[in-house]
Amino acid sequence: MKQSTHLKKNDQVKIITGKDRNKIGKVLRLFPDEGRAIVEGINFKKKHTKANPAKGVQAGITQQETPIRASNLMIVCPECGRQTRVKHHLLEDGSKQRACAKCGGSLDR
């Protein structure tokens, strides 16, 4: 079952809890079924890779970004620059638009 989320790809978000608290990054990928998102430069894990010359993979330890719970992320408003909750405004044509709960500015570019 697909869950709705307050995030979209390329949103600027702030991490509100965990080891990366108060860091800001861009949403790279969403997993709405799991309620998780991958954020650029946040929540790294180390992965040990085995050499595979056929694929051009070198042996060693690499770092990967892993998904983080969407409930631990808050959107940073592009207009006022503060972390905020999301409000929805109904437009004249019947579509919804995400808006900042603090300044009322649009979160959809």
N, C-alpha and C positions, 0 to 999 in steps of 0.2 A: 504494500500500500504506500502510495506516495504522500509524504507529509509536506505541508506548505512551510516555507521558510522566509524569514525577513531579509535574506541575503540574495544578491545576484552576483554573477561573475563580474570581475573588475571593480567591485565595491572596495573602498578603503575601510578597514575595520581595525578596532582596537581590542586586544585581548584583555579580558577583565579578571581572569583568574588563571592560576597555574604557574608553571615555571617561566613562561614568557609574558607574564603580566605587564601591562602598560606598554607593550610593543605595538607598533602599527604596521600593517601590511596590506597587500592587495589580495583579494580572493581569486585564486587561480582556477579552482574546480569545486563543484558542489556535488554532494551525495545526498539528495533529499530523502531517499529511502531510509538512510541511516541517521539523518539529522546531523551530518558532518560536512566540513569544508576543508580544503587545503588552502593555506594562506602562505604567500610568498615570504620566505625567510623565517618561518615560525615552525616550532615543533619538529625539530630534526631528529632522525634516528640514524645510527651507523649501520651500514650493511656491508658484510664481508662478501666480496665477489671472487669467484674462481676464474682463472684465466680461460678464455675461449678464443683462440686465434682465428677460428673460422668466422666469428662475428666481430672480431676486432676488439674484444673486451680484455682489458688488462686486469691482472689480479691486484687486490688491495682492499682498502677500506674506503667506502664512499659514504657521503651523507645524503639522506633523502628527506624531503618534507613529508610528513604524515598527516592524516586528517585530524582535525580538532573539532570538538562538539560545537555546533552552531550556537548553543545557549551560552557559551563562554565568549562570544563575540558580540561587539556592539558597533554599529555603523558610525563612521566619522562623517559628519555633514560637510560637504564641500564648500558651503557658503559661510557657515559660522565657525567651522573647524573644531567643533566639540563632539564628543560621543553622544549619541542620542538614540531614543527609541524611534520606531517607525510608525507614522500615522498614514492613513490612506484618505486621499481626497477624490471625490467623484467629479469627473469632468463633464462638460455639457454633452459630449458625444456618448456618455455612458461608461467610459473606460475609467479604470482606477489609476491613480498616480501616487507613488510613495513620497512622503513629505517628512521633514525634520519636525520632531515633536517640540523642539525648543524655539527655533526661529521661523518655522513654517516654510522654509526653502525646499525646493525640489531635490529629491535624491536620485531621480532618474535624469540622466543626461540626454 
